């Protein structure tokens, strides 16, 4: 029905609950926006409070289904910018075969007020945004793996 109406559907997810997505839901989804916060399991858990494995398993399931994916990677200086981490995410994404785009998202503090409103500490208060050079370097790592990185 959605295609007859000219609708395009996207699923925006970290992939943590991907096992709960039915094949029928995924067949009706045109694009999955998949956040992969880190390749390093310890960093991933530090950032998200969740294990990395469900996200990777969901990414592989999407690849097996031939589902188009845009990977989103947040570049956080001192946290996710380690060269081995960027390389790990890039190699994994390239190996899937269904990733049509990678968005390198520079860390920013626009959400800091939300943390304050919830009376929770914003632990990245002193973390700077990445420089244009750091963003370009990360982008080139993904491109070196044959991915369209923006």
C-alpha positions in Angstrom: 0.0 0.0 0.0 2.7 2.5 0.9 4.4 2.2 -2.5 1.1 2.8 -4.2 0.8 6.0 -2.2 4.4 7.0 -3.0 5.5 6.7 0.6 9.1 6.1 1.6 9.7 4.5 5.0 12.8 4.6 7.2 13.7 3.0 10.5 16.0 5.0 12.7 17.7 2.7 15.2 20.7 1.8 17.3 19.9 -1.8 16.4 19.9 -2.9 20.0 16.3 -4.1 19.7 16.7 -5.3 16.1 15.9 -8.9 16.9 12.4 -7.7 17.7 11.9 -6.3 14.2 9.9 -8.8 12.1 10.9 -9.7 8.6 7.5 -8.2 7.5 8.4 -4.9 9.2 11.8 -4.9 7.5 10.2 -5.7 4.1 8.0 -2.6 4.5 11.0 -0.5 5.4 12.9 1.2 2.5 15.9 2.4 4.5 17.5 1.7 7.9 19.4 4.5 9.6 21.7 2.5 11.8 23.8 4.1 14.5 27.1 2.3 15.3 28.5 4.3 18.1 31.8 2.4 18.4 33.6 -0.7 17.3 35.2 -1.2 20.7 32.7 -3.1 22.9 33.9 -1.3 26.1 33.5 2.2 24.5 30.2 1.2 23.0 28.9 0.1 26.4 30.3 3.3 28.0 28.5 5.4 25.5 25.2 3.6 25.3 24.9 1.5 28.5 24.2 -1.5 26.3 26.4 -4.3 24.7 27.6 -3.9 21.1 26.7 -7.4 19.9 22.9 -6.9 19.3 23.7 -3.9 17.0 26.2 -6.0 15.0 23.9 -8.9 14.8 21.1 -6.7 13.5 23.4 -5.1 10.9 24.4 -8.6 9.7 20.7 -9.6 9.5 19.9 -6.5 7.4 22.8 -7.4 5.1 21.4 -10.9 4.7 18.0 -9.4 3.8 19.6 -7.0 1.3 18.1 -4.1 3.2 19.6 -0.7 2.4 21.4 0.9 5.3 22.9 4.3 6.1 25.4 3.9 8.9 25.7 6.9 11.3 28.9 7.3 13.3 29.3 10.0 15.9 32.8 11.3 16.1 33.6 12.2 19.7 37.1 13.5 20.4 38.8 11.4 23.1 36.0 8.8 23.0 35.2 7.4 19.5 38.0 9.0 17.4 40.6 6.4 18.1 42.0 5.4 14.7 41.5 1.7 15.5 37.9 2.3 16.4 37.1 4.3 13.2 38.9 1.6 11.2 36.9 -1.1 12.9 33.5 0.5 12.2 34.6 1.2 8.6 35.8 -2.3 7.9 32.6 -3.8 9.4 30.3 -1.5 7.4 32.2 -2.2 4.2 32.0 -5.9 4.7 28.2 -5.9 5.0 27.6 -5.0 1.3 24.4 -3.2 1.9 25.6 0.1 3.3 24.9 2.8 0.7 26.1 5.8 2.9 28.0 6.6 6.0 27.3 9.8 7.9 30.1 11.1 10.0 28.3 13.1 12.7 30.5 15.5 14.6 29.8 15.5 18.4 28.1 18.7 19.6 26.6 19.8 22.9 23.2 20.9 21.8 21.5 18.4 24.0 23.3 19.4 27.2 20.3 21.4 28.4 18.2 18.2 28.2 20.6 16.5 30.6 20.4 19.5 32.9 16.6 19.4 32.7 16.6 15.8 33.8 19.0 16.7 36.7 21.6 14.3 35.3 25.3 15.0 34.9 26.4 15.7 31.3 29.7 13.9 31.4 30.9 15.3 28.0 30.6 18.9 29.1 34.4 19.4 28.6 34.6 17.5 25.4 35.2 19.6 22.3 33.6 19.2 18.9 35.9 17.5 16.4 37.9 19.8 14.2 37.3 19.8 10.4 40.6 17.9 10.0 39.4 15.2 12.4 36.2 14.8 10.5 38.0 14.7 7.2 40.3 12.0 8.5 37.5 9.8 9.7 35.6 10.3 6.4 38.7 9.2 4.5 39.0 6.0 6.5 35.4 5.1 5.5 36.1 6.1 1.9 39.3 4.0 1.8 36.9 1.0 2.4 34.9 2.0 -0.7 32.0 3.5 1.3 30.2 6.8 0.4 31.0 8.8 3.5 29.7 12.3 4.1 
